Amino acid sequence: MYEYSEECILTFLKNQGQLFAEPVAETEEEAEAFLEDCMAAVVDSLEEVRDYFEENGMDVDGMSLEEMEDASEVFALPGGQYLIVEG
């Protein structure tokens, strides 16, 4: 089981609307449980976001790093990392 930082949990809780029409979590505990259930990933750079997408079968040819950052599954964390949540 992956341990998600408070930064990950709070960022997801605050911004979950970018990926889901309805909230999937109301509390920090629910957000953490949801991230664990969907095996959300934390990566250090947009290049790693690209690698993650490619490894998971997404066609990212021609997508710029800015487009990757704008993807609904990608949550930019205040510390410079990225949380990837597959809905």
Phi, psi and omega in degrees: 000135181273140176267121179264136180290161176301324178301315178297311184297312182293321178296315179296314182301317182289324190248013184300339179296341178289341182247328185237139179291325179244146178300138176259350180211140178252335184236167177299321180296317178294321179296316179297317179298320179295315179300320178295316182298321182266007178052050178301147183248148174243127180233164188267345184206167177293332175296322177289330173298314178301313179301316180300312181299315180297317180296335181258018171083010177277140177275106182247010178301131178086354178277132176281166178297326178295320178294324177296316181296330180276354180299140184298336180279349187255124179245114177287128179267147182305329181279001177102351177273178180228136175258127179248121182238119177267121184275000000 
